[in-house]
Amino acid sequence: MAEDPAVDPLIVRLRIPYEFLVGNDIVNDGISDENTMLQILHWIGFRTEQHREALIADCFGSFEDLRVLTEKDVTAMSSDFGGRQAQERIHFGTRRTKSIKGLVHWVQDFYRVSELPSIVGLNEITFKQQLERALARADIRSSLKNQASTAADAATPGALKSEKQWKEWEEKFINYARSQLGSNGIPLSYVIRENEQPDTVAVHPDFVNKTIACAP
């Protein structure tokens, strides 16, 4: 039977229910953006269609939405849904709230190193491990930020008083810039790196160094 030219084939494909992956089942290439968000929410623990659709409609329907969220936004999101009328109420609970916070950091970490978020090649287990690592990196950034605020005055190189002191002053300035985190969570030393273009090819010793070398 010939296809009806008046029917958009994309709409037909979207009508096919997405089959969620669990356990060791790996996400293959070609998954749509919409199904990516649905799969992520399913892995995090939102197992009913109504809850997933509500979160996508009201909170984040794409990685770009998650890119601008903070942990405070997630806490407010949890409180908002928990206080709604019975039909719309969703109790996130501690575990799912923590997972969404990890999701926010996980997505933003990709952008910090000039990469795009993707769940292709992941399964439920490895995805949750990635969220845990993203939360650990967030804790490290928080610790670095606290250390930087208390040691800022001592670490500042001050003004350059003589060209003869340039080498010593430069080293102090680089160390100072490395100890100060920008609003994007990346040490400010990325703005004075030798290569203007992100170095996404080299192997970097740790994630902090990777953000400095790969920041856009």
N, C-alpha and C positions, 0 to 999 in steps of 0.2 A: 504494500500500500504506500502510495506517495505521501510525503510529509506535507502538511498544510503550510503553505508559505506564509500564512498570516500568523503562525505561532512561532514565537522566538525560541530557538532551540536552547538558549541559555536558561529561559524560564522553565523549560521542560526538565533540564538537568537539575535545577534548584528544587524541583518538586520531589526529587528522589531523596528519601530520608537518609541522613548520614549515619553510617554504621560506626559507632564509637569503638576505639581501640582500648584494650585494657592489658595489664600485666606486661608481658614481654613483646607484645605486638608493636612493631615499629611503623612510624609514619613514613609513607612513601612520598616521593617527589610528586608535585602536581596538586597537592591539597589546596583548596581555595582559602582565601583570607577568612571568609565567614566560618568555614568548617574548622579552621585553625583555632579560632577563638572558642568555638563550641567544644572542641576537643580539650583545650587547656582547662576550661571550666569543669569539664567532666573529670579530668585527672585530679583537679584540686578538690573535688568532692561535691560539686553541684550536679546531682544526678537526675534532677527533674527538668523537663523541658521548660516549664514555666519560669523556674528560677534562672536558668541560663539565659533565656530570652530577655528577662527583666534586667539582668545585669548588663547585657550587651546594649540594650536600649537606653538605659539610664546612666551607665557608668563608663564602660569602655567597649567599643565595638571594633577596635583595631589597635595595633601596636603604637600608632601615633597618639592615640588617646592615653595609653599607658605611659608613654614617654614623658608626659608633663605632670603625672600624678606624684604625690608624696605619701609617706607613711601616714601622715595626719589625714590626708584625703581618704585613705583606706579605712582608718578608724571612724571617720565621720560617715563614710559609706555604710559601714557595719551598723552604726547606731541608727542611721536613717532607716535602713531596711528592717531593723529589729523593732522599730517603733511604729511601723505602718499598721494599717488595718489588717485583720486576719487573712483576707484573700491575697494581700500583697506582701505580707510579712515574711521575711527570711532571717532566720537566726544563723549568722555566720559561724559562731563559735570561735574559740581560740585558734584551733588548728587551721581552719580555712582562712581566717583573717591573716594569720602569719604567712600562709601560702600566697595570698594575694600581694602582701607586702614584698615577699620574695620575688613574685612575678614582676612587680614594678621595677625592682632593682635589676632583675635579670634582663629585662627589656632595655633598660637604660644603659646597662653595661655594654650591650652591643653597639649602641650609638657612641659610647665613649671611645670605642676603638674603630670607628668608621666601618662597622659591619651592620647588616640588617638581621633582625631577630628571625628565627625559624625553628620549627619543631621537627623538620624533616630529619630522619635518621634517629629520632628519639623514641623511647617508649615511656610508659608511665613511671617506671623505676628510675631511669636515667634523667627524665625530666624533673622529678622531685629532687634528685641529687643536685641538679643544676640550680634549683631554687635555693637549696641549703647553702651551696657555695656562694650564690649571689648575696644571701643574707650575711654570710661570714665576711664577704668583701665590704659590705655596707658597715659592719661593725668596725672593720679596720679603718675605713674612711672616717668614721665618727671618732675613733681613738686618735687618729692623726690630726684631725681638726681640733680636738681638745688640747693635744700636746702643742700644736702650733700656736694656739691662742695664749697659752701660758708662757711660751718661750719666744714669742714674737720679738719683744724688745731686745732680748739677749742675742737673737740670731740676726737681726738686721745688719746689713753691711755698712749702713750709713752712707754719707756722701763721699764720692771719690775726690780726694784732696790733691792728688798729684798723679801724673801719668806714670811715674815710677812705681806707683802702688797698684797699677792696673791689674796685673796678674793675680795678686793676692785678693784684691777687691772683687775681681770677676769670680773667683772660686767661692768667696763668701756669698756673693749674690746668687750664684747657681744653687748653692746649698739652701739659701733662704727661700728661693722660688720653689724649690722642690718640697720644702716643708709647709708651704702654704697651698691650701686647696681652693680652687675656684668654685663658683656657684654650681658648676657641672660635676663637681666631685673629682676633678683632675688636678694634680699638682701644677702650679702656675709655670713650672719650668718648661712645659710643652710649648709655650709661646716663644721661647728663645732657643729651641732645638735647632740643630744645624740644617736638617732637612725640613723644608716647608711642607712638603707633601707627606701624608701619613705613610708610615712604613709598615704595611700590613703583611709583608712577605717574611721578614726576619723572625727568628725565634727569640722571644724576650724572656728574661729570667723570672719575671713574676708579673702579676696583673697590673701593679702600679706602674712599672716600667713600660708595660705595653700601652697603657693609657697615655703616657707621656709621648711615646713614639708614634702612636696611631691616632691621636685625637684629631678631629677634622679642623 
